[in-house]
Amino acid sequence: MVAKEGVTPAVLAMGQRMMSWARFDYAVMLVIVADMVLKPTLHDIGILAGMVLVVAAGAALALGGGRQMVPSAA
């Protein structure tokens, strides 16, 4: 799209959506890797709570709307 249309607000909005999903995806991947390494059971409440917090933080970053992309002069 950038090669065809240039840097337009629509292209920036699509890039922003992709980055939002990437943040959530990274959080989920981190929890999956931690799950495979630590192998928590139902008795490991601290580890499971930490995993929930990581997924919640990833969702908050993905849906929170943090930084906005804007066209630059460069």
C-alpha positions, 0 to 999 in steps of 0.5 A: 500500500505504501508503494502504491498510495504513499504514506496516507492516514489509511496506511498509518491506521492499518499499520497501527492496527497491525502493531496493536495485534503484534503487542498482544501476540508478543504477550501471548507468546511470552506466556506460552513460552513461560508455560512450557518452561515453568510447567505450572500446576494449579498449586502455582498460584503466583506463576499463573497470576503472573501469566494472567497479568502479562496477558492483561497488560498485552491486551491493555497495550493492544486496545489502549491506543498508546502511541499514534503513527503520524507521517514524518517529513523524512 
